[in-house]
Protein backbone atom coordinates (compact mmCIF):
# COMPACT_ATOMS: atom_id res chain seq x y z
CA UNK A 1 0.00 0.00 0.00
CA UNK A 2 2.69 2.53 0.91
CA UNK A 3 4.82 1.86 -2.14
CA UNK A 4 1.78 2.30 -4.38
CA UNK A 5 1.02 5.55 -2.51
CA UNK A 6 4.61 6.72 -3.12
CA UNK A 7 4.32 6.14 -6.87
CA UNK A 8 0.84 7.67 -7.01
CA UNK A 9 2.22 10.83 -5.39
CA UNK A 10 5.00 11.02 -7.94
CA UNK A 11 2.54 10.49 -10.79
CA UNK A 12 0.30 13.15 -9.24
CA UNK A 13 3.04 15.76 -9.41
CA UNK A 14 4.28 15.64 -5.82
CA UNK A 15 8.05 15.34 -6.07
CA UNK A 16 8.63 12.74 -3.36
CA UNK A 17 12.15 11.43 -2.91
CA UNK A 18 13.15 7.99 -1.71
CA UNK A 19 14.80 9.64 1.31
CA UNK A 20 11.53 11.30 2.31
CA UNK A 21 9.68 8.04 1.86
CA UNK A 22 12.21 6.24 4.05
CA UNK A 23 11.79 8.96 6.67
CA UNK A 24 8.05 8.31 6.69
CA UNK A 25 8.64 4.57 7.10
CA UNK A 26 11.07 5.22 9.96
CA UNK A 27 8.59 7.46 11.75
CA UNK A 28 5.80 4.92 11.26
CA UNK A 29 8.07 2.20 12.63
CA UNK A 30 8.71 4.27 15.75
CA UNK A 31 4.91 4.40 16.28
CA UNK A 32 4.79 8.15 16.75
CA UNK A 33 1.42 8.18 15.02
CA UNK A 34 -1.44 5.90 15.93
CA UNK A 35 -3.65 3.97 13.57
CA UNK A 36 -6.05 6.71 12.56
CA UNK A 37 -6.35 8.00 9.01
CA UNK A 38 -6.07 11.59 10.26
CA UNK A 39 -2.78 10.94 12.03
CA UNK A 40 -1.35 9.17 8.99
CA UNK A 41 -2.52 12.00 6.73
CA UNK A 42 -0.75 14.74 8.71
CA UNK A 43 2.35 12.64 9.32
CA UNK A 44 2.74 11.62 5.69
CA UNK A 45 2.08 15.16 4.48
CA UNK A 46 4.72 16.50 6.87
CA UNK A 47 7.28 13.93 5.71
CA UNK A 48 6.56 13.92 1.98
CA UNK A 49 5.49 17.41 0.90
CA UNK A 50 8.29 19.96 0.58
CA UNK A 51 6.22 22.91 -0.59
CA UNK A 52 2.81 23.92 0.71
CA UNK A 53 1.74 24.75 -2.84
CA UNK A 54 1.64 20.98 -3.38
CA UNK A 55 -0.87 20.32 -0.59
CA UNK A 56 -3.80 20.17 -3.02
CA UNK A 57 -2.02 17.60 -5.19
CA UNK A 58 -1.18 15.57 -2.10
CA UNK A 59 -4.80 15.74 -0.93
CA UNK A 60 -6.12 14.50 -4.27
CA UNK A 61 -3.73 11.54 -4.31
CA UNK A 62 -4.38 10.75 -0.65
CA UNK A 63 -8.15 10.71 -1.21
CA UNK A 64 -7.76 8.55 -4.31
CA UNK A 65 -5.59 6.07 -2.38
CA UNK A 66 -8.01 6.05 0.55
CA UNK A 67 -10.98 5.34 -1.71
CA UNK A 68 -9.13 2.57 -3.55
CA UNK A 69 -8.22 0.87 -0.27
CA UNK A 70 -11.82 0.94 0.94
CA UNK A 71 -13.25 -0.80 -2.12
N, C-alpha and C positions, 0 to 999 in steps of 0.2 A: 504494500500500500504506500509506504513512504517513498520508495524509489519511483513509483508511478507518479506520485505527487510532485517529486523533484522534476521529472521530465515534463509534466504538464505545466509547471511554473515556467520552465524555460521556453516551452512552446508558446505560452501565453505572454511572453515578452518580459518576464521578470528574470533579470540576469542573476541567477543563483549559481554560486560557485560550489565546487565539491567541498571546499573548506568550510563554507557556511553550513552546508548540509551535514557535514561531520560534527560541527558544533551543535547543531540541533540534536543529533543522535546522542551526543555526549550528555547534553542537558537532560534529555528524556531518560537516559540510563541512570542519571543521578536522582531521578524521581522528584525533581523540583516542582514540576507540575503534576497535578492529579490526573484523573481519567475523564475529565469533562471536556467537551468540545470547545467550550469557551476558553479554557486554560490552554489547550493545544493551539487554538487560533492565535491568541496573543503571543504565546511563546514562539511559535513558528514564524509569525510575522516579524517579531523582534530579531530572530536569528537570521532570517532569509531575505528581508527587504532592506536594501541599502538606502533607498531614497523614498521619502514619503509620497512623491508623485506616482509611485508604483503601487500604492495601497489599493486603488481600484482594480488594477489587474490582478493583484494577489487575491482580493475578495472574490472576483469572478471565478478564478481557478479553484479557490478553496470551496466555494459553493458547489461548483461542478463536481469536484472530488467527493464532497459530502453526499451529494445526491446519488452519485454512482455507487457509493458504498452502501447506501440504504436500500438499493433496489436488488 
